[in-house]
Amino acid sequence: MTGKIRKTEAEWREMLSPEAYHVLREKGTERAFTGEYYTKDDDGVYRCGACGHPLFGSETKYHSGSGWPSFYAPISPDAVDTAKDRSFLMVRTEVKCSQCGSHLGHVFDDGPEPTGLRYCLNSVALDFEPKKGD
């Protein structure tokens, strides 16, 4: 993809489920341990649930015990953007899709090597594309 994806909130609301809209566009959070991809271990690519942009490969996914799908690195350095999140009386780092700006979750510095990062994401913010057979 070459350009940023821009839609009105009405267009996003029409194309996303209510839960996906709440998380992706209103910066909501799904309940811990309830997401479709929390325990998924299949090989493939996790894409943005709003625009389909590739975000994370399954090889960087790990079980953090947090209740949400966790990854230690994005699929490429420019796959995601980050921003300060000062909501709920704390400072966190929000993770957003670099193509459409949708909220995916947060990144923390308590992850495994080699990055030491934990990208803690909402399942509803992702779509999984299984690896195709060789």
C-alpha positions in Angstrom: 0.0 0.0 0.0 1.3 3.4 -0.9 -1.0 6.0 0.7 -2.8 6.4 3.9 -6.4 5.1 4.0 -8.9 7.8 4.9 -12.6 7.3 5.6 -15.2 9.2 7.4 -16.3 7.8 10.8 -19.7 7.1 9.1 -17.9 4.9 6.5 -15.9 3.1 9.2 -19.1 2.5 11.3 -20.9 1.0 8.3 -18.1 -1.4 7.4 -17.1 -2.6 11.0 -19.1 -4.5 13.6 -20.1 -2.5 16.6 -17.4 -4.1 18.8 -14.7 -3.6 16.1 -15.7 0.0 15.6 -15.5 0.6 19.4 -12.0 -0.8 19.6 -10.5 0.3 16.3 -12.0 3.8 16.0 -13.0 4.7 19.6 -9.9 3.2 21.3 -11.8 0.7 23.2 -10.5 -2.6 24.7 -12.0 -6.1 24.5 -12.2 -8.1 27.8 -9.1 -10.0 28.7 -9.0 -13.7 27.8 -12.0 -13.4 25.4 -10.4 -12.6 22.1 -10.4 -15.0 19.1 -6.6 -14.8 18.7 -5.5 -14.9 22.3 -4.4 -18.6 22.2 -4.0 -19.0 18.4 -0.7 -20.6 17.4 -1.2 -21.1 13.6 1.4 -19.8 11.1 0.4 -16.7 9.2 0.0 -12.9 9.2 -2.1 -10.7 11.5 -3.6 -7.8 9.5 -5.4 -4.7 10.5 -9.1 -5.5 11.1 -10.1 -2.2 9.5 -8.0 -2.0 6.4 -6.1 -5.3 6.0 -2.6 -3.8 6.3 -0.1 -6.5 7.4 1.0 -5.8 11.0 2.5 -8.8 12.8 3.8 -12.3 11.7 3.0 -15.4 13.8 6.7 -16.0 14.4 6.7 -13.0 16.8 3.6 -14.0 18.7 4.0 -15.4 22.2 1.9 -16.3 25.3 2.3 -13.4 27.7 -0.4 -14.3 30.1 -1.9 -10.9 29.7 -5.2 -12.0 28.3 -4.6 -10.5 24.8 -2.6 -11.6 21.8 1.0 -10.5 22.3 3.9 -10.0 19.9 7.5 -8.9 20.4 7.9 -7.1 17.0 5.8 -5.8 14.1 6.1 -7.4 10.7 8.1 -4.4 9.5 9.3 -1.2 11.2 6.7 0.9 9.4 3.7 -1.4 9.9 2.5 0.4 13.0 2.7 3.8 14.5 2.7 4.7 18.2 1.4 7.6 20.2 1.3 8.6 23.9 -2.0 7.6 25.6 -2.8 9.4 28.8 -6.2 7.9 29.4 -7.3 6.3 32.7 -4.8 8.3 34.8 -1.7 6.6 33.4 0.7 7.0 30.5 0.9 4.2 28.0 2.1 3.9 24.4 -0.8 3.3 22.0 -0.2 1.1 18.9 -2.0 2.2 15.7 -2.2 0.8 12.2 0.2 2.9 10.1 -2.1 2.9 7.1 -5.5 3.8 8.5 -4.7 5.0 12.0 -7.0 2.5 13.8 -6.3 1.7 17.4 -4.8 -1.8 17.9 -3.7 -1.9 21.5 -0.6 -0.8 23.5 3.1 -1.6 23.6 5.0 -2.2 26.9 8.6 -2.7 27.7 8.2 -6.0 29.5 8.4 -8.4 26.6 10.9 -11.2 25.6 14.1 -10.8 23.7 15.2 -9.9 21.2 13.2 -6.6 21.5 12.0 -6.6 25.1 8.7 -5.3 23.9 5.1 -6.6 24.3 2.7 -5.5 21.7 -0.6 -6.2 23.5 -3.4 -6.1 21.0 -7.1 -6.6 20.8 -8.2 -9.7 18.7 -11.1 -7.7 17.3 -8.6 -5.2 15.9 -6.9 -8.0 13.8 -7.7 -10.4 11.0 -5.6 -13.5 10.6 -4.4 -14.8 7.3 -3.1 -18.4 7.5 0.2 -19.2 5.8 -0.3 -20.7 2.4 1.0 -24.2 1.7 4.5 -24.4 0.2 
